[in-house]
Amino acid sequence: MTEAVAGEVVVTVNGEERRIPDGWSLADLLASLELDARTIVVERNGTILRDRSSFASVELVADDSLEIVHFVGGG
């Protein structure tokens, strides 16, 4: 696992390690990835986060494992 430097934590997003600023919320991460919370599903450490309105209050911590699935419309 990648070592974090001061002020950062390392999380895993869809199998890739990422360094993010300490104290970032899930909403911060999604914004940095340019993802719209209305069009995705997030699983954090094996639990699906169903309440999208809580994403701003979900603080990410070292070793969190996130799986983000993006819905694509079609017809």
PDB file of N, CA, C and O in Angstrom:
ATOM      1  N   MET A   1       0.843  -1.188   0.000  1.00  0.00           N
ATOM      2  CA  MET A   1       0.000   0.000   0.000  1.00  0.00           C
ATOM      3  C   MET A   1       0.880   1.240   0.000  1.00  0.00           C
ATOM      4  O   MET A   1       1.929   1.268   0.643  1.00  0.00           O
ATOM      5  N   THR A   2       0.454   2.246  -0.712  1.00  0.00           N
ATOM      6  CA  THR A   2       1.164   3.511  -0.804  1.00  0.00           C
ATOM      7  C   THR A   2       1.128   4.217   0.548  1.00  0.00           C
ATOM      8  O   THR A   2       0.096   4.236   1.218  1.00  0.00           O
ATOM      9  N   GLU A   3       2.239   4.785   0.935  1.00  0.00           N
ATOM     10  CA  GLU A   3       2.301   5.554   2.177  1.00  0.00           C
ATOM     11  C   GLU A   3       1.779   6.960   1.932  1.00  0.00           C
ATOM     12  O   GLU A   3       2.132   7.590   0.935  1.00  0.00           O
ATOM     13  N   ALA A   4       0.954   7.448   2.819  1.00  0.00           N
ATOM     14  CA  ALA A   4       0.453   8.816   2.727  1.00  0.00           C
ATOM     15  C   ALA A   4       1.493   9.775   3.287  1.00  0.00           C
ATOM     16  O   ALA A   4       2.267   9.427   4.179  1.00  0.00           O
ATOM     17  N   VAL A   5       1.494  10.971   2.755  1.00  0.00           N
ATOM     18  CA  VAL A   5       2.331  12.026   3.308  1.00  0.00           C
ATOM     19  C   VAL A   5       1.458  12.875   4.218  1.00  0.00           C
ATOM     20  O   VAL A   5       0.235  12.736   4.226  1.00  0.00           O
ATOM     21  N   ALA A   6       2.087  13.747   4.976  1.00  0.00           N
ATOM     22  CA  ALA A   6       1.337  14.587   5.918  1.00  0.00           C
ATOM     23  C   ALA A   6       0.216  15.322   5.202  1.00  0.00           C
ATOM     24  O   ALA A   6       0.421  15.899   4.134  1.00  0.00           O
ATOM     25  N   GLY A   7      -0.960  15.295   5.794  1.00  0.00           N
ATOM     26  CA  GLY A   7      -2.106  16.004   5.232  1.00  0.00           C
ATOM     27  C   GLY A   7      -2.856  15.220   4.171  1.00  0.00           C
ATOM     28  O   GLY A   7      -3.794  15.736   3.563  1.00  0.00           O
ATOM     29  N   GLU A   8      -2.448  13.969   3.943  1.00  0.00           N
ATOM     30  CA  GLU A   8      -3.108  13.133   2.949  1.00  0.00           C
ATOM     31  C   GLU A   8      -3.496  11.792   3.554  1.00  0.00           C
ATOM     32  O   GLU A   8      -2.931  11.356   4.557  1.00  0.00           O
ATOM     33  N   VAL A   9      -4.469  11.151   2.925  1.00  0.00           N
ATOM     34  CA  VAL A   9      -4.796   9.761   3.240  1.00  0.00           C
ATOM     35  C   VAL A   9      -4.834   9.001   1.923  1.00  0.00           C
ATOM     36  O   VAL A   9      -5.043   9.582   0.858  1.00  0.00           O
ATOM     37  N   VAL A  10      -4.630   7.700   2.014  1.00  0.00           N
ATOM     38  CA  VAL A  10      -4.684   6.849   0.828  1.00  0.00           C
ATOM     39  C   VAL A  10      -5.954   6.017   0.901  1.00  0.00           C
ATOM     40  O   VAL A  10      -6.202   5.313   1.880  1.00  0.00           O
ATOM     41  N   VAL A  11      -6.755   6.113  -0.160  1.00  0.00           N
ATOM     42  CA  VAL A  11      -7.970   5.316  -0.278  1.00  0.00           C
ATOM     43  C   VAL A  11      -7.885   4.535  -1.583  1.00  0.00           C
ATOM     44  O   VAL A  11      -7.088   4.866  -2.460  1.00  0.00           O
ATOM     45  N   THR A  12      -8.702   3.509  -1.708  1.00  0.00           N
ATOM     46  CA  THR A  12      -8.754   2.737  -2.942  1.00  0.00           C
ATOM     47  C   THR A  12     -10.080   3.025  -3.624  1.00  0.00           C
ATOM     48  O   THR A  12     -11.145   2.882  -3.022  1.00  0.00           O
ATOM     49  N   VAL A  13     -10.006   3.435  -4.891  1.00  0.00           N
ATOM     50  CA  VAL A  13     -11.196   3.743  -5.672  1.00  0.00           C
ATOM     51  C   VAL A  13     -11.193   2.837  -6.902  1.00  0.00           C
ATOM     52  O   VAL A  13     -10.311   2.933  -7.756  1.00  0.00           O
ATOM     53  N   ASN A  14     -12.189   1.960  -6.980  1.00  0.00           N
ATOM     54  CA  ASN A  14     -12.292   1.007  -8.088  1.00  0.00           C
ATOM     55  C   ASN A  14     -10.970   0.280  -8.330  1.00  0.00           C
ATOM     56  O   ASN A  14     -10.535   0.115  -9.470  1.00  0.00           O
ATOM     57  N   GLY A  15     -10.341  -0.149  -7.235  1.00  0.00           N
ATOM     58  CA  GLY A  15      -9.127  -0.941  -7.326  1.00  0.00           C
ATOM     59  C   GLY A  15      -7.829  -0.155  -7.451  1.00  0.00           C
ATOM     60  O   GLY A  15      -6.752  -0.752  -7.448  1.00  0.00           O
ATOM     61  N   GLU A  16      -7.904   1.177  -7.563  1.00  0.00           N
ATOM     62  CA  GLU A  16      -6.710   2.016  -7.694  1.00  0.00           C
ATOM     63  C   GLU A  16      -6.500   2.836  -6.436  1.00  0.00           C
ATOM     64  O   GLU A  16      -7.436   3.442  -5.914  1.00  0.00           O
ATOM     65  N   GLU A  17      -5.271   2.852  -5.954  1.00  0.00           N
ATOM     66  CA  GLU A  17      -4.961   3.685  -4.791  1.00  0.00           C
ATOM     67  C   GLU A  17      -4.908   5.142  -5.215  1.00  0.00           C
ATOM     68  O   GLU A  17      -4.368   5.484  -6.267  1.00  0.00           O
ATOM     69  N   ARG A  18      -5.483   5.996  -4.369  1.00  0.00           N
ATOM     70  CA  ARG A  18      -5.472   7.443  -4.617  1.00  0.00           C
ATOM     71  C   ARG A  18      -5.112   8.153  -3.335  1.00  0.00           C
ATOM     72  O   ARG A  18      -5.551   7.772  -2.250  1.00  0.00           O
ATOM     73  N   ARG A  19      -4.311   9.185  -3.469  1.00  0.00           N
ATOM     74  CA  ARG A  19      -4.017  10.070  -2.341  1.00  0.00           C
ATOM     75  C   ARG A  19      -5.008  11.221  -2.400  1.00  0.00           C
ATOM     76  O   ARG A  19      -5.185  11.860  -3.437  1.00  0.00           O
ATOM     77  N   ILE A  20      -5.642  11.469  -1.276  1.00  0.00           N
ATOM     78  CA  ILE A  20      -6.588  12.584  -1.199  1.00  0.00           C
ATOM     79  C   ILE A  20      -6.261  13.399   0.048  1.00  0.00           C
ATOM     80  O   ILE A  20      -5.651  12.883   0.985  1.00  0.00           O
ATOM     81  N   PRO A  21      -6.661  14.662   0.063  1.00  0.00           N
ATOM     82  CA  PRO A  21      -6.417  15.467   1.260  1.00  0.00           C
ATOM     83  C   PRO A  21      -7.142  14.899   2.477  1.00  0.00           C
ATOM     84  O   PRO A  21      -8.285  14.454   2.378  1.00  0.00           O
ATOM     85  N   ASP A  22      -6.474  14.918   3.609  1.00  0.00           N
ATOM     86  CA  ASP A  22      -7.072  14.494   4.871  1.00  0.00           C
ATOM     87  C   ASP A  22      -8.307  15.349   5.136  1.00  0.00           C
ATOM     88  O   ASP A  22      -8.270  16.569   4.973  1.00  0.00           O
ATOM     89  N   GLY A  23      -9.387  14.716   5.540  1.00  0.00           N
ATOM     90  CA  GLY A  23     -10.614  15.450   5.853  1.00  0.00           C
ATOM     91  C   GLY A  23     -11.578  15.566   4.696  1.00  0.00           C
ATOM     92  O   GLY A  23     -12.655  16.142   4.844  1.00  0.00           O
ATOM     93  N   TRP A  24     -11.211  15.027   3.544  1.00  0.00           N
ATOM     94  CA  TRP A  24     -12.122  15.088   2.397  1.00  0.00           C
ATOM     95  C   TRP A  24     -13.350  14.233   2.651  1.00  0.00           C
ATOM     96  O   TRP A  24     -13.278  13.175   3.277  1.00  0.00           O
ATOM     97  N   SER A  25     -14.478  14.715   2.153  1.00  0.00           N
ATOM     98  CA  SER A  25     -15.715  13.942   2.209  1.00  0.00           C
ATOM     99  C   SER A  25     -15.873  13.171   0.902  1.00  0.00           C
ATOM    100  O   SER A  25     -15.152  13.404  -0.068  1.00  0.00           O
ATOM    101  N   LEU A  26     -16.818  12.261   0.902  1.00  0.00           N
ATOM    102  CA  LEU A  26     -17.130  11.540  -0.321  1.00  0.00           C
ATOM    103  C   LEU A  26     -17.551  12.520  -1.417  1.00  0.00           C
ATOM    104  O   LEU A  26     -17.190  12.341  -2.580  1.00  0.00           O
ATOM    105  N   ALA A  27     -18.304  13.544  -1.054  1.00  0.00           N
ATOM    106  CA  ALA A  27     -18.727  14.554  -2.033  1.00  0.00           C
ATOM    107  C   ALA A  27     -17.516  15.258  -2.642  1.00  0.00           C
ATOM    108  O   ALA A  27     -17.517  15.550  -3.838  1.00  0.00           O
ATOM    109  N   ASP A  28     -16.479  15.538  -1.839  1.00  0.00           N
ATOM    110  CA  ASP A  28     -15.261  16.165  -2.362  1.00  0.00           C
ATOM    111  C   ASP A  28     -14.598  15.262  -3.402  1.00  0.00           C
ATOM    112  O   ASP A  28     -14.183  15.720  -4.466  1.00  0.00           O
ATOM    113  N   LEU A  29     -14.508  13.981  -3.077  1.00  0.00           N
ATOM    114  CA  LEU A  29     -13.888  13.034  -4.000  1.00  0.00           C
ATOM    115  C   LEU A  29     -14.675  12.972  -5.302  1.00  0.00           C
ATOM    116  O   LEU A  29     -14.090  13.020  -6.384  1.00  0.00           O
ATOM    117  N   LEU A  30     -15.988  12.865  -5.206  1.00  0.00           N
ATOM    118  CA  LEU A  30     -16.815  12.784  -6.409  1.00  0.00           C
ATOM    119  C   LEU A  30     -16.666  14.038  -7.264  1.00  0.00           C
ATOM    120  O   LEU A  30     -16.607  13.950  -8.490  1.00  0.00           O
ATOM    121  N   ALA A  31     -16.605  15.197  -6.627  1.00  0.00           N
ATOM    122  CA  ALA A  31     -16.416  16.447  -7.365  1.00  0.00           C
ATOM    123  C   ALA A  31     -15.072  16.445  -8.082  1.00  0.00           C
ATOM    124  O   ALA A  31     -14.979  16.884  -9.229  1.00  0.00           O
ATOM    125  N   SER A  32     -14.024  15.951  -7.409  1.00  0.00           N
ATOM    126  CA  SER A  32     -12.696  15.922  -8.034  1.00  0.00           C
ATOM    127  C   SER A  32     -12.660  14.971  -9.221  1.00  0.00           C
ATOM    128  O   SER A  32     -11.866  15.156 -10.143  1.00  0.00           O
ATOM    129  N   LEU A  33     -13.518  13.953  -9.203  1.00  0.00           N
ATOM    130  CA  LEU A  33     -13.609  13.000 -10.304  1.00  0.00           C
ATOM    131  C   LEU A  33     -14.643  13.433 -11.346  1.00  0.00           C
ATOM    132  O   LEU A  33     -14.860  12.738 -12.338  1.00  0.00           O
ATOM    133  N   GLU A  34     -15.277  14.583 -11.113  1.00  0.00           N
ATOM    134  CA  GLU A  34     -16.311  15.134 -11.990  1.00  0.00           C
ATOM    135  C   GLU A  34     -17.470  14.160 -12.188  1.00  0.00           C
ATOM    136  O   GLU A  34     -17.965  13.964 -13.298  1.00  0.00           O
ATOM    137  N   LEU A  35     -17.887  13.552 -11.061  1.00  0.00           N
ATOM    138  CA  LEU A  35     -19.016  12.627 -11.085  1.00  0.00           C
ATOM    139  C   LEU A  35     -20.221  13.249 -10.398  1.00  0.00           C
ATOM    140  O   LEU A  35     -20.094  13.893  -9.357  1.00  0.00           O
ATOM    141  N   ASP A  36     -21.371  13.055 -10.983  1.00  0.00           N
ATOM    142  CA  ASP A  36     -22.629  13.557 -10.438  1.00  0.00           C
ATOM    143  C   ASP A  36     -23.212  12.478  -9.524  1.00  0.00           C
ATOM    144  O   ASP A  36     -23.470  11.358  -9.967  1.00  0.00           O
ATOM    145  N   ALA A  37     -23.415  12.810  -8.271  1.00  0.00           N
ATOM    146  CA  ALA A  37     -23.912  11.846  -7.287  1.00  0.00           C
ATOM    147  C   ALA A  37     -25.261  11.255  -7.690  1.00  0.00           C
ATOM    148  O   ALA A  37     -25.620  10.173  -7.226  1.00  0.00           O
ATOM    149  N   ARG A  38     -26.006  11.942  -8.540  1.00  0.00           N
ATOM    150  CA  ARG A  38     -27.323  11.435  -8.950  1.00  0.00           C
ATOM    151  C   ARG A  38     -27.220  10.291  -9.951  1.00  0.00           C
ATOM    152  O   ARG A  38     -28.197   9.581 -10.189  1.00  0.00           O
ATOM    153  N   THR A  39     -26.028  10.110 -10.542  1.00  0.00           N
ATOM    154  CA  THR A  39     -25.902   9.105 -11.603  1.00  0.00           C
ATOM    155  C   THR A  39     -24.949   7.964 -11.240  1.00  0.00           C
ATOM    156  O   THR A  39     -24.492   7.225 -12.112  1.00  0.00           O
ATOM    157  N   ILE A  40     -24.655   7.830  -9.948  1.00  0.00           N
ATOM    158  CA  ILE A  40     -23.716   6.793  -9.514  1.00  0.00           C
ATOM    159  C   ILE A  40     -24.240   6.037  -8.305  1.00  0.00           C
ATOM    160  O   ILE A  40     -25.174   6.468  -7.629  1.00  0.00           O
ATOM    161  N   VAL A  41     -23.617   4.909  -8.058  1.00  0.00           N
ATOM    162  CA  VAL A  41     -23.826   4.154  -6.822  1.00  0.00           C
ATOM    163  C   VAL A  41     -22.449   3.985  -6.209  1.00  0.00           C
ATOM    164  O   VAL A  41     -21.484   3.680  -6.910  1.00  0.00           O
ATOM    165  N   VAL A  42     -22.356   4.184  -4.894  1.00  0.00           N
ATOM    166  CA  VAL A  42     -21.076   4.057  -4.200  1.00  0.00           C
ATOM    167  C   VAL A  42     -21.173   2.960  -3.150  1.00  0.00           C
ATOM    168  O   VAL A  42     -22.121   2.897  -2.367  1.00  0.00           O
ATOM    169  N   GLU A  43     -20.164   2.101  -3.160  1.00  0.00           N
ATOM    170  CA  GLU A  43     -20.009   1.089  -2.132  1.00  0.00           C
ATOM    171  C   GLU A  43     -18.743   1.451  -1.364  1.00  0.00           C
ATOM    172  O   GLU A  43     -17.673   1.604  -1.952  1.00  0.00           O
ATOM    173  N   ARG A  44     -18.872   1.585  -0.059  1.00  0.00           N
ATOM    174  CA  ARG A  44     -17.731   1.924   0.800  1.00  0.00           C
ATOM    175  C   ARG A  44     -17.492   0.775   1.765  1.00  0.00           C
ATOM    176  O   ARG A  44     -18.353   0.439   2.577  1.00  0.00           O
ATOM    177  N   ASN A  45     -16.329   0.187   1.667  1.00  0.00           N
ATOM    178  CA  ASN A  45     -15.944  -0.915   2.554  1.00  0.00           C
ATOM    179  C   ASN A  45     -17.015  -2.002   2.607  1.00  0.00           C
ATOM    180  O   ASN A  45     -17.322  -2.545   3.668  1.00  0.00           O
ATOM    181  N   GLY A  46     -17.584  -2.309   1.423  1.00  0.00           N
ATOM    182  CA  GLY A  46     -18.550  -3.390   1.322  1.00  0.00           C
ATOM    183  C   GLY A  46     -19.994  -3.021   1.584  1.00  0.00           C
ATOM    184  O   GLY A  46     -20.877  -3.873   1.485  1.00  0.00           O
ATOM    185  N   THR A  47     -20.253  -1.752   1.919  1.00  0.00           N
ATOM    186  CA  THR A  47     -21.618  -1.307   2.207  1.00  0.00           C
ATOM    187  C   THR A  47     -22.057  -0.277   1.169  1.00  0.00           C
ATOM    188  O   THR A  47     -21.366   0.715   0.936  1.00  0.00           O
ATOM    189  N   ILE A  48     -23.211  -0.522   0.549  1.00  0.00           N
ATOM    190  CA  ILE A  48     -23.736   0.435  -0.415  1.00  0.00           C
ATOM    191  C   ILE A  48     -24.279   1.644   0.330  1.00  0.00           C
ATOM    192  O   ILE A  48     -25.060   1.510   1.272  1.00  0.00           O
ATOM    193  N   LEU A  49     -23.855   2.824  -0.102  1.00  0.00           N
ATOM    194  CA  LEU A  49     -24.326   4.077   0.507  1.00  0.00           C
ATOM    195  C   LEU A  49     -25.545   4.542  -0.267  1.00  0.00           C
ATOM    196  O   LEU A  49     -25.432   5.041  -1.387  1.00  0.00           O
ATOM    197  N   ARG A  50     -26.700   4.375   0.333  1.00  0.00           N
ATOM    198  CA  ARG A  50     -27.957   4.649  -0.359  1.00  0.00           C
ATOM    199  C   ARG A  50     -28.405   6.106  -0.264  1.00  0.00           C
ATOM    200  O   ARG A  50     -29.120   6.589  -1.142  1.00  0.00           O
ATOM    201  N   ASP A  51     -27.998   6.801   0.775  1.00  0.00           N
ATOM    202  CA  ASP A  51     -28.463   8.174   1.005  1.00  0.00           C
ATOM    203  C   ASP A  51     -27.485   9.174   0.383  1.00  0.00           C
ATOM    204  O   ASP A  51     -26.513   9.590   1.013  1.00  0.00           O
ATOM    205  N   ARG A  52     -27.765   9.545  -0.861  1.00  0.00           N
ATOM    206  CA  ARG A  52     -26.870  10.464  -1.568  1.00  0.00           C
ATOM    207  C   ARG A  52     -26.739  11.812  -0.860  1.00  0.00           C
ATOM    208  O   ARG A  52     -25.710  12.477  -0.978  1.00  0.00           O
ATOM    209  N   SER A  53     -27.766  12.215  -0.132  1.00  0.00           N
ATOM    210  CA  SER A  53     -27.709  13.506   0.559  1.00  0.00           C
ATOM    211  C   SER A  53     -26.682  13.500   1.688  1.00  0.00           C
ATOM    212  O   SER A  53     -26.317  14.559   2.199  1.00  0.00           O
ATOM    213  N   SER A  54     -26.213  12.308   2.081  1.00  0.00           N
ATOM    214  CA  SER A  54     -25.229  12.222   3.163  1.00  0.00           C
ATOM    215  C   SER A  54     -23.786  12.257   2.655  1.00  0.00           C
ATOM    216  O   SER A  54     -22.859  12.287   3.465  1.00  0.00           O
ATOM    217  N   PHE A  55     -23.573  12.254   1.343  1.00  0.00           N
ATOM    218  CA  PHE A  55     -22.219  12.169   0.802  1.00  0.00           C
ATOM    219  C   PHE A  55     -21.313  13.283   1.326  1.00  0.00           C
ATOM    220  O   PHE A  55     -20.119  13.057   1.523  1.00  0.00           O
ATOM    221  N   ALA A  56     -21.853  14.474   1.553  1.00  0.00           N
ATOM    222  CA  ALA A  56     -21.029  15.580   2.055  1.00  0.00           C
ATOM    223  C   ALA A  56     -20.568  15.354   3.490  1.00  0.00           C
ATOM    224  O   ALA A  56     -19.577  15.938   3.927  1.00  0.00           O
ATOM    225  N   SER A  57     -21.289  14.503   4.226  1.00  0.00           N
ATOM    226  CA  SER A  57     -20.908  14.260   5.626  1.00  0.00           C
ATOM    227  C   SER A  57     -20.148  12.950   5.829  1.00  0.00           C
ATOM    228  O   SER A  57     -19.772  12.619   6.953  1.00  0.00           O
ATOM    229  N   VAL A  58     -19.922  12.205   4.748  1.00  0.00           N
ATOM    230  CA  VAL A  58     -19.160  10.958   4.840  1.00  0.00           C
ATOM    231  C   VAL A  58     -17.678  11.290   4.680  1.00  0.00           C
ATOM    232  O   VAL A  58     -17.200  11.502   3.565  1.00  0.00           O
ATOM    233  N   GLU A  59     -16.954  11.334   5.799  1.00  0.00           N
ATOM    234  CA  GLU A  59     -15.531  11.649   5.735  1.00  0.00           C
ATOM    235  C   GLU A  59     -14.748  10.397   5.373  1.00  0.00           C
ATOM    236  O   GLU A  59     -14.911   9.343   5.987  1.00  0.00           O
ATOM    237  N   LEU A  60     -13.902  10.531   4.372  1.00  0.00           N
ATOM    238  CA  LEU A  60     -13.075   9.407   3.935  1.00  0.00           C
ATOM    239  C   LEU A  60     -11.854   9.298   4.837  1.00  0.00           C
ATOM    240  O   LEU A  60     -11.257  10.304   5.222  1.00  0.00           O
ATOM    241  N   VAL A  61     -11.495   8.067   5.166  1.00  0.00           N
ATOM    242  CA  VAL A  61     -10.357   7.823   6.055  1.00  0.00           C
ATOM    243  C   VAL A  61      -9.402   6.850   5.384  1.00  0.00           C
ATOM    244  O   VAL A  61      -9.758   6.169   4.423  1.00  0.00           O
ATOM    245  N   ALA A  62      -8.180   6.797   5.908  1.00  0.00           N
ATOM    246  CA  ALA A  62      -7.149   5.920   5.346  1.00  0.00           C
ATOM    247  C   ALA A  62      -7.669   4.501   5.227  1.00  0.00           C
ATOM    248  O   ALA A  62      -8.354   3.990   6.112  1.00  0.00           O
ATOM    249  N   ASP A  63      -7.329   3.888   4.126  1.00  0.00           N
ATOM    250  CA  ASP A  63      -7.666   2.498   3.827  1.00  0.00           C
ATOM    251  C   ASP A  63      -9.128   2.258   3.470  1.00  0.00           C
ATOM    252  O   ASP A  63      -9.546   1.106   3.355  1.00  0.00           O
ATOM    253  N   ASP A  64      -9.923   3.325   3.292  1.00  0.00           N
ATOM    254  CA  ASP A  64     -11.277   3.127   2.780  1.00  0.00           C
ATOM    255  C   ASP A  64     -11.170   2.507   1.398  1.00  0.00           C
ATOM    256  O   ASP A  64     -10.267   2.832   0.627  1.00  0.00           O
ATOM    257  N   SER A  65     -12.094   1.618   1.094  1.00  0.00           N
ATOM    258  CA  SER A  65     -12.167   1.000  -0.223  1.00  0.00           C
ATOM    259  C   SER A  65     -13.507   1.371  -0.831  1.00  0.00           C
ATOM    260  O   SER A  65     -14.558   1.044  -0.279  1.00  0.00           O
ATOM    261  N   LEU A  66     -13.470   2.052  -1.967  1.00  0.00           N
ATOM    262  CA  LEU A  66     -14.682   2.536  -2.618  1.00  0.00           C
ATOM    263  C   LEU A  66     -14.823   1.904  -3.990  1.00  0.00           C
ATOM    264  O   LEU A  66     -13.854   1.788  -4.740  1.00  0.00           O
ATOM    265  N   GLU A  67     -16.028   1.505  -4.302  1.00  0.00           N
ATOM    266  CA  GLU A  67     -16.370   1.069  -5.649  1.00  0.00           C
ATOM    267  C   GLU A  67     -17.440   2.031  -6.130  1.00  0.00           C
ATOM    268  O   GLU A  67     -18.480   2.191  -5.490  1.00  0.00           O
ATOM    269  N   ILE A  68     -17.182   2.667  -7.257  1.00  0.00           N
ATOM    270  CA  ILE A  68     -18.114   3.648  -7.810  1.00  0.00           C
ATOM    271  C   ILE A  68     -18.588   3.135  -9.163  1.00  0.00           C
ATOM    272  O   ILE A  68     -17.790   2.877 -10.064  1.00  0.00           O
ATOM    273  N   VAL A  69     -19.900   2.994  -9.283  1.00  0.00           N
ATOM    274  CA  VAL A  69     -20.502   2.540 -10.533  1.00  0.00           C
ATOM    275  C   VAL A  69     -21.283   3.706 -11.121  1.00  0.00           C
ATOM    276  O   VAL A  69     -22.132   4.299 -10.457  1.00  0.00           O
ATOM    277  N   HIS A  70     -20.986   4.023 -12.367  1.00  0.00           N
ATOM    278  CA  HIS A  70     -21.610   5.157 -13.057  1.00  0.00           C
ATOM    279  C   HIS A  70     -22.659   4.625 -14.015  1.00  0.00           C
ATOM    280  O   HIS A  70     -22.378   3.747 -14.831  1.00  0.00           O
ATOM    281  N   PHE A  71     -23.871   5.156 -13.914  1.00  0.00           N
ATOM    282  CA  PHE A  71     -24.948   4.740 -14.808  1.00  0.00           C
ATOM    283  C   PHE A  71     -24.840   5.497 -16.123  1.00  0.00           C
ATOM    284  O   PHE A  71     -24.573   6.698 -16.146  1.00  0.00           O
ATOM    285  N   VAL A  72     -25.051   4.783 -17.200  1.00  0.00           N
ATOM    286  CA  VAL A  72     -25.040   5.400 -18.522  1.00  0.00           C
ATOM    287  C   VAL A  72     -26.403   5.131 -19.145  1.00  0.00           C
ATOM    288  O   VAL A  72     -26.845   3.988 -19.256  1.00  0.00           O
ATOM    289  N   GLY A  73     -27.054   6.212 -19.546  1.00  0.00           N
ATOM    290  CA  GLY A  73     -28.361   6.077 -20.171  1.00  0.00           C
ATOM    291  C   GLY A  73     -28.236   5.661 -21.624  1.00  0.00           C
ATOM    292  O   GLY A  73     -27.198   5.867 -22.253  1.00  0.00           O
ATOM    293  N   GLY A  74     -29.251   5.103 -22.128  1.00  0.00           N
ATOM    294  CA  GLY A  74     -29.256   4.697 -23.525  1.00  0.00           C
ATOM    295  C   GLY A  74     -30.646   4.288 -23.936  1.00  0.00           C
ATOM    296  O   GLY A  74     -31.565   4.233 -23.119  1.00  0.00           O
ATOM    297  N   GLY A  75     -30.786   4.012 -25.174  1.00  0.00           N
ATOM    298  CA  GLY A  75     -32.111   3.645 -25.583  1.00  0.00           C
ATOM    299  C   GLY A  75     -32.126   2.987 -26.841  1.00  0.00           C
ATOM    300  O   GLY A  75     -33.191   2.610 -27.328  1.00  0.00           O
TER     301      GLY A  75
END
